[in-house]
């Protein structure tokens, strides 16, 4: 984006992101996709009357994106240039308060015998056990040489750690052998600036090993994905809009926070999301609404559940569109096809509801999106297109 | 373009550029576009029988181009790399003779009271007034310190200036407060090399102020868009073709001249354009025919007028194609959708009439172009494609 083309006005843009919505023709369901099979009268009538269709490729052809690159590209950032580390995504997903300078890591409990990691998942101990042991560690090791420790349990054997202090470089190797039956591994600094951070991390690992000597399964920890909050240009600065993120899942609020968006906390359901949108509509120009349920159904490989997730979103549309945004975008951060039970590389269906009067006159699903007038573009090209439709971009050249 | 692939032969390529031809489905006219609604039997039968379709994106997705970038990209130049300044476009549009080393500026008369610009447009004085005052300035200030002054009136309060002399750098800020009720602004040099140019420009502004003291409305001038004829590689050198531009509007002849094309002066109407094409057909390989009326209708938001403009061009086609060019290209430099009354970012419909025997079998309009076999490409990629169809590009690699 060329900053000098950005226009300032109060035109509203709404991104309704159905996580993992993209899918592929499903042999078990007459080769339809969930978007095609779902009854979604509100979305489809908007699509037919005021909508143009297309597809977005999150990272590149054939590349399956994680949630980080999927969302960065939606918001106009080059996902190959900017990165949100795994440790950062993990602490954001656990709703931990990540601050500038923090060093974040994904972690899990493991079983160690005679300095050999015999089970990297500590027999997949139940979540309650992880909660108990995390509390034990937090009480016993609140800090190491002035570096504060923040620990939060996840599901099963997983947890996350934030090291809060000065000079904590993220240039560290994983403290994880990555395979069972290999010796314990400590974190190595990748450069001289990371020597202090590796010392703190490794001291933590040693202290925990002493503390957990009596535990049967979980008597050690593995840490990986060391990362700091990335230095990414702010969304608002880039586009000259105040932006609000409304999401039920913490990870997506976290990603929005990393991009400098304001974040509406604690929306438990779609009704609360709509209320947050309504209540804040006058104070912002850009709104990011994140729906997680489509992705969960795709991950489960559950076609009827994904259809139901889409049909549950559809009744929100009249209220959203009654706010009269200049552009309403409905798309996903990536595809999560039910037959694949996971993220995929497939282009993501895209619907733009605009005020130019143009329309493709088609319902919103993958097959129509192939022939939509937007064509197939990269996700990072979506923001300029939406800004254009939002009348927020000046002419280039005389 | 890779020069080493260029082949030399006498195959003819014709670009028929309908300025701003691209449009969007129009709710007022049953969601048709002007190209779709126009009766253009000659274009459509050529399209169906020998045509392939696609779309071109002038600068980038979401970016609305001016005439400069629109045409530069059509001729295979990267519009982000090469630029034709605003001052240059203005003097070209007024048919002034721009030479190497000239410094060009857009200008207008304004009203100044107590060193405050109270009206940047001098009450939009009539064109006759501007003609009279421009003559007054030309007589009184023919040169400043050896720098010759060329002044030409435009419409209403607008005019253009060429400063002709040595060491006239274009690195100058606008001598324009850009808003009413702000103090008079002089031009500042952006670097040391532009000190002399800023001195000349500001001396001109001061001399004019003294000269126009008695005028009621137009007692000052604002100058902006300082620019020199850009150093752009010649079209003929790039592609190994002699090129002729035929256009009724001076700005497009001017752009062609900047690219080193020969220019046919004074074609008043389409019959004269056809005659110029016929008379010069043997002496050139590339022909750029520019039609302005489609853009004018789009700018006016006048759908029937745009339909009529297309229908007026259609009868030219049999005579143009009877010359038997290797490739006939019909497209635009950008879209000017009637509902938007101005240039837009929308991809531009593209028709290539070729001699390969291939065809898409469809009439020429935006909707068919979405599914045409060329696909959606960047305008700067059009020249290589046309050269290929013109059998003017060698194989790359063994």
Interface residues (C-beta under 8 A of the other chain):
Chain A: X5 X356 X357 X358 X359 X361 X371 X372 X373 X375 X377 X381 X383 X384 X385 X386 X387 X388 X389 X393 X394 X395 X396 X397 X398
Chain B: X24 X25 X26 X27 X31 X55 X59 X60 X61 X62 X63 X64 X65 X66 X67 X68 X69 X70 X79 X83 X84 X85 X86 X89 X90 X225 X337 X339 X340 X343 X344 X345 X347 X366 X367 X370 X371 X376
